[in-house]
Amino acid sequence: MTTAEISQYLGLALAVIALLGHAKGYFSSGEKTLTERTKKAEEKLIEHDRRIQSVEGEIKHLPDRETTHRMELAMSEINGKLNVMAERLKPIEAIGERLQETLMEQARR
């Protein structure tokens, strides 16, 4: 082999290496955008996870179904007692109205 042939083969090898370098850069550019998109998606996922944890923490403090049902029953019992008291107060209201009418008549005289 002469030096001319070696230089031709060496030039060809360098050209192939250069082409492979460009091809790697071209194909890895899509990988870079995928890496960026994946990183953004992970950050968003972490943010959503934190929000879900805070909502779950707040839900733990809310009453459950049974507690709500007991509260409804207690409120209906209180409502019934208030209705009974309102019925008991009607005669007192009537006495007050009659007393006021009597006082108004005495004031007119």
C-alpha positions as CSV (number, residue, x, y, z in Angstrom):
1,M,0.0,0.0,0.0
2,T,1.2,3.4,-0.9
3,T,0.8,6.5,1.1
4,A,-1.8,7.8,-1.5
5,E,-4.0,4.7,-0.9
6,I,-3.6,5.1,2.9
7,S,-4.6,8.7,2.7
8,Q,-7.6,7.8,0.5
9,Y,-8.8,5.2,3.1
10,L,-8.0,7.5,5.9
11,G,-10.1,10.3,4.3
12,L,-12.9,7.9,3.7
13,A,-12.8,6.7,7.3
14,L,-12.8,10.3,8.5
15,A,-15.8,11.2,6.2
16,V,-17.7,8.2,7.6
17,I,-16.9,9.2,11.2
18,A,-18.1,12.8,10.4
19,L,-21.3,11.5,8.8
20,L,-22.0,9.2,11.8
21,G,-21.4,12.2,14.2
22,H,-23.9,14.3,12.2
23,A,-26.4,11.4,12.2
24,K,-26.0,11.0,15.9
25,G,-26.6,14.7,16.5
26,Y,-29.7,14.7,14.2
27,F,-31.2,11.6,15.9
28,S,-30.4,12.7,19.5
29,S,-32.0,16.1,19.0
30,G,-35.4,14.4,19.2
31,E,-34.2,12.7,22.4
32,K,-33.4,16.1,23.9
33,T,-36.9,17.4,23.3
34,L,-38.3,14.1,24.7
35,T,-36.2,14.5,27.8
36,E,-37.4,18.1,28.3
37,R,-41.0,17.0,27.8
38,T,-40.6,14.2,30.2
39,K,-39.0,16.5,32.8
40,K,-41.9,18.9,32.5
41,A,-44.4,16.1,32.8
42,E,-42.7,14.8,35.9
43,E,-42.8,18.3,37.5
44,K,-46.5,18.5,36.6
45,L,-47.1,15.1,38.1
46,I,-45.3,16.1,41.3
47,E,-47.4,19.2,41.5
48,H,-50.6,17.2,41.0
49,D,-49.5,14.7,43.7
50,R,-49.0,17.5,46.2
51,R,-52.4,19.0,45.4
52,I,-54.1,15.6,45.8
53,Q,-52.4,15.0,49.1
54,S,-53.6,18.4,50.4
55,V,-57.2,17.6,49.3
56,E,-57.0,14.2,50.9
57,G,-55.8,15.9,54.1
58,E,-58.7,18.3,54.1
59,I,-61.3,15.5,53.4
60,K,-60.1,13.6,56.5
61,H,-61.5,16.4,58.6
62,L,-64.9,16.4,57.0
63,P,-67.7,14.3,58.6
64,D,-68.4,10.9,57.1
65,R,-71.8,9.5,56.0
66,E,-72.8,8.2,59.4
67,T,-71.9,11.4,61.2
68,T,-73.9,13.4,58.7
69,H,-76.9,11.0,59.2
70,R,-76.7,11.4,63.0
71,M,-76.6,15.2,62.6
72,E,-79.7,15.1,60.3
73,L,-81.5,13.0,62.9
74,A,-80.5,15.4,65.7
75,M,-81.6,18.4,63.7
76,S,-85.0,16.8,63.0
77,E,-85.4,16.1,66.7
78,I,-84.6,19.7,67.5
79,N,-87.0,20.8,64.8
80,G,-89.8,18.8,66.4
81,K,-89.0,20.2,69.9
82,L,-89.2,23.7,68.4
83,N,-92.6,23.0,66.9
84,V,-93.8,21.8,70.3
85,M,-92.5,24.9,72.0
86,A,-94.2,27.1,69.3
87,E,-97.5,25.4,70.1
88,R,-97.0,26.0,73.8
89,L,-96.2,29.7,73.3
90,K,-99.4,30.4,71.3
91,P,-101.6,30.9,74.4
92,I,-99.0,33.2,75.8
93,E,-98.9,35.2,72.6
94,A,-102.7,35.4,72.7
95,I,-102.6,36.7,76.3
96,G,-100.1,39.3,75.2
97,E,-102.3,40.5,72.3
98,R,-105.4,40.7,74.6
99,L,-103.4,42.6,77.2
100,Q,-102.2,45.0,74.5
101,E,-105.7,45.6,73.2
102,T,-106.9,46.2,76.8
103,L,-104.2,48.8,77.4
104,M,-104.9,50.5,74.1
105,E,-108.6,50.8,75.0
106,Q,-107.8,52.2,78.4
107,A,-105.4,54.7,76.8
108,R,-108.2,55.9,74.5
109,R,-110.5,56.7,77.4
